[in-house]
């Protein structure tokens, strides 16, 4: 599994940039989640399951996307 790094900037395959705030644990399921903030607009904070954040782009659904992963690291440090 890919390692997602806190405090780092990632680009979603649709083009927008986000910063990972924390890796969190779901209180009920103990599933790891990624807490991240949009670097555009009002800076909305989102949460997504870790496995989904780290996953590859669905090629059948998005055949023209150039990125390999749903979120890709674009900067070493912010």
ZAMARGU-4260 file (C-alpha; in steps of 0.2 Angstrom, whole numbers, plus 5000, padded with zeros to 4 digits):
<rodrens>
0) 5000/5000/5000 | 5006/5018/4996 | 5011/5029/5010 | 5002/5045/5012 | 5011/5059/5021
5) 5004/5072/5033 | 5008/5090/5029 | 5011/5086/5011 | 5002/5093/4995 | 4993/5081/4983
10) 4984/5084/4967 | 4968/5075/4964 | 4967/5067/4946 | 4954/5080/4942 | 4967/5094/4945
15) 4964/5102/4962 | 4977/5103/4975 | 4975/5097/4993 | 4985/5097/5009 | 4984/5081/5020
20) 4981/5087/5038 | 4981/5070/5047 | 4979/5051/5046 | 4964/5047/5057 | 4956/5032/5063
25) 4937/5029/5062 | 4930/5027/5079 | 4918/5013/5075 | 4927/5003/5062 | 4945/5007/5066
30) 4947/5010/5047 | 4961/5022/5043 | 4956/5039/5035 | 4964/5054/5027 | 4959/5071/5033
35) 4963/5084/5020 | 4960/5102/5015 | 4957/5110/4999 | 4969/5123/4993 | 4956/5133/4984
40) 4940/5141/4988 | 4935/5142/5006 | 4948/5128/5011 | 4935/5115/5015 | 4941/5100/5025
45) 4937/5082/5019 | 4939/5065/5025 | 4941/5049/5014 | 4946/5031/5018 | 4965/5029/5017
50) 4963/5015/5004 | 4953/5026/4993 | 4964/5041/4994 | 4979/5030/4990 | 4970/5020/4976
55) 4974/5021/4957 | 4962/5030/4945 | 4948/5019/4938 | 4954/5017/4920 | 4937/5011/4914
60) 4928/5026/4921 | 4942/5039/4917 | 4951/5032/4902 | 4959/5049/4897 | 4967/5053/4914
65) 4986/5054/4914 | 4989/5052/4933 | 4991/5035/4939 | 4984/5038/4957 | 4968/5047/4963
70) 4979/5058/4973 | 4998/5061/4969 | 5011/5070/4979 | 5016/5086/4971 | 5027/5094/4984
75) 5039/5087/4997 | 5035/5100/5010 | 5023/5115/5012
</rodrens>
